[in-house]
Amino acid sequence: MRRRELITLLGGAAAAAVQPVSAQNWPNRTVRIVVPYAPGGGVSLLAQTLGTKMQELMKQPVVVDNHPGAGGTLGADIVAKSSPDGYTFLLHTSAMSSLSALYSKLPFDPVHDFIPVSMAVSTQFVIAGSMKTPAADLRELVALAKEKPGALNYASSGPGSSLHLFAELFNSIADVNLVHIPYRSDAAMATSLITGDTQLAFLPQANGIANVQANLIRGLGVTGTKRMDALPSVPTASEQDCLRRAARRPISWRPFSDTSQRRWPIRRSTTGSSRLVSCRSATRPGNLQSSSGRTLPASPR
């Protein structure tokens, strides 16, 4: 299963006109990164890492503002409706690309109300299981799920989240019927595996690696094309023949964006753009928990 999560910086604001912002003076006050997920999760921790580096390079305060709920739409809507001045950004996941398909009505346009600023990181997931379930790997879990249709559950960080969509993709590819149990955070997902309330979850590295290493949950597999350095004994999903055809599936992405009306101050400022590109060094493998994370050759447009 060749599956990576790409994190991107986005921005939004549906204002009718660009406010008069001096590109050469940007930034000259606090910058806000909105995370549409709960504190302590993988996206939130990445935002903290980026924010620290941005603050160091920009010489201005950078705050991380968590607004979880509705599959990431609540936080995205805040950014879409924020002032178009180049000081509010959205750090989202690949779920951003599927919002229009999942929701019949959105308070914003996910395509036209945001401008991608930079791809932050491409990262693998830990495919985790419960220690209270006998399955030791994905093949055994699939066999157990086929033996007991509808008896096993999987956890997600909420309907419409990328962790929800990946698990549904697993259901489809493996031809099984695991029942969706949504939670409000990545930490709650891990807890549900520990207690045995769920039997499968796609976990970000920030929550998955430590819990597997502590033997609190079981590493059934990892996404991506190679094993994680932090979990060398856990095979990739593609190594496990039952999911080999998933390697042909497209990758997902996480965006770091600005609003469409903020295009001018971000794109036209040589100083601002170079600072944003430099901030991506904070997400290089040596600065993340696992070397499985990698930055992408993207830059502000």
Summary of the structure (lengths in Angstrom):
residues: 301
radius of gyration: 19.3
end to end distance: 31.3
largest distance: 63.7
contacts: 1169
relative contact order: 0.24
helix: 39%
strand: 21%
